[in-house]
Each structure stands twice: as C-alpha cells, then as structure tokens.
Amino acid sequence: MTTQAQRIISIQHPRKRVLFLGYTCEQTTLLEDLGKAGCEVWHTQDKIQSTQGYDFVVSYGYRHILKKEIIESSDAPILNLHISYLPWNRGAHPNFWSFFDCTPSGVTIHLIDDGVDTGPILYQRYVNFSKEQKTFAQTYKQLIVDIEDLFREHIEEIIEASYTPRPQRRHGSYHKSAELPEQFAGWDANIDEEVRRLDELLKKHRNKSADSDASLA
C-alpha cells in the first residue's frame, strides 16, 4: 500500500481496495459511497509514489499531477473526476473558462494518462444551469453535484471496471492557473456581467497594444 495513505473505511472481506486521492470525507460523500458498495478505502492528499496494492484509484480534488512513471507502472486503473465537458477546458478553472470562452459546461470521469486531463473518457454529462444560478460560485456547486451524481450512477461499473473507455477526439482547450485574468472580480461575481467586463478590458488592451505598435512602425 502507498505509505502516505490512511485506511479510512475498513471492510472485512472487501470487493476492491480503493486509493482515493484528494477530497476528504468532510468534502465529499463519495468515499462513504464506495464503502457502502463494499470497498475498502484508503485516502491521501499527498503526492504518491506508487499505486501498488490497490484495485483502482480515484482522483477527485487532488492537487498534484501524477508522475508518468507512476501512471505507466500502475496495474490499477486511475480515474479522474473533472468538472468540464472534455476535451474542453482541460486544466485549471474549467468553470470560468467555459463561460469566458463560450465552450460547453459539463462534467467528465476519465482515465488518467501522462497528459493533463487528456485520458480516455468513461462517462460525461452536459450541465445546463438554471436562470437563478448567476454566479461562478453557484455554477461551480452545480458542477460538483453533477460530477458526484455521475460517479454514483456508474459506481458498480467503476468498481468492476466494466466500462468501455473512448479516446478524446477533438483538440479542445487547455488553461493554466496563471491564465486566470488578474482583473477577475472573484467567484461570487455575476457571470454575464463579469464576462462582459473582462471582454471589454481585453479589447481595450488589444487596441492599446495595436496603437503602440503602429506608433513604433
């Protein structure tokens, strides 16, 4: 077993041994759901060196990128829960970029490969928000509900690895944490108003840069 992980759900005769990376029992009920389904669950938020001893691994809210050698040497499937409709909005802050870039909102469960959110897709779902969900914080909460519902809906297939992975076929999009605009007003901002404001600021910056380049010509 991974030395950093702690066993948080013990089963006398477990169906599977699961390593859960990221969110704790206080942050998500998925660990408890796996226990109710007969799995022994180990958990860590730290970097791991191996997946040896586990039947499968779940990454959800995990803040570390797994090393290529860990992925390639793993006999256990490694699943990631990502709150975007892949291949759109790989990487950081997918909920922001889906609105700013006018790309689909959704959630995806996929296998991890050595890229960032590029692995084969197992399950995904488009997410449409209600007219009352006007802020980034509100839509984020809805995405969390949907990704966890999607996991529960397919928990038996996930435990038994009876799914059929399919490759991501489009180029999609990718963003780093540093790409979040410095002028961003925050997650409680009204989405329509904030996207419009940031877009206007970006246009002004482009026009200013174009004028500067023209003056140097």
Number of C-alpha atoms within 10 A of each C-alpha: 14 17 9 13 18 14 15 17 18 14 15 8 9 14 15 19 24 26 28 28 24 20 19 17 12 7 10 16 13 20 25 16 14 21 21 12 15 19 23 24 24 22 23 20 18 13 17 17 13 17 21 15 14 20 20 22 23 23 23 22 17 18 13 13 12 20 14 11 11 15 17 10 11 17 14 17 17 21 23 23 24 25 29 29 23 30 21 23 27 22 17 18 18 27 22 21 23 18 16 16 12 9 17 19 24 24 25 24 28 25 23 23 18 15 12 13 25 21 22 20 22 18 20 21 18 13 18 13 12 10 6 8 16 16 17 20 18 18 22 18 11 18 24 16 14 20 24 18 13 18 19 15 12 14 16 14 13 17 19 12 13 10 14 10 13 13 13 16 10 9 10 14 16 18 15 12 10 8 10 13 10 8 10 13 12 12 16 12 16 16 21 13 12 21 18 12 15 17 13 12 13 13 12 12 12 12 12 12 12 11 11 11 10 9 8 6 5
